[in-house]
């Protein structure tokens, strides 16, 4: 079992930055590929970014490519999502997820992930 706890969400003006963190406890963190997803009111959960278990491969949704960066620190059991140049359409609840699988690229479908955090709200004001 893996427990995931997100933090770092909040209210920010358009053009600003936030860094989300997701702390993992439980089994060996390094065996997991990690992903970030988001869900806005009335919309389905969508893929944002993912990183392979060894951090050798990353993948991003087109909507965030060039603005968001995912990173993974196995020594701290933590995955990060650095979000720059935020837009109002980035407003959503952001979830981190863990997938017990290797391979490249890292998974981007929700059903490929085994564990989920509770989410953290990100609100971008125009």
Secondary structure, DSSP 4 states (H G I P E B T S, - for coil): -EEEEEE--EEEETT--EEEEEEEEES-GGG-EEEEEEE-TTS--EEEEEE-TTS--EEE-TTTTTTEEEEEETTTTEEEEEE-S--GGG-EEEEEEEE----SSPP-SGGG--EE---EEEEEE-
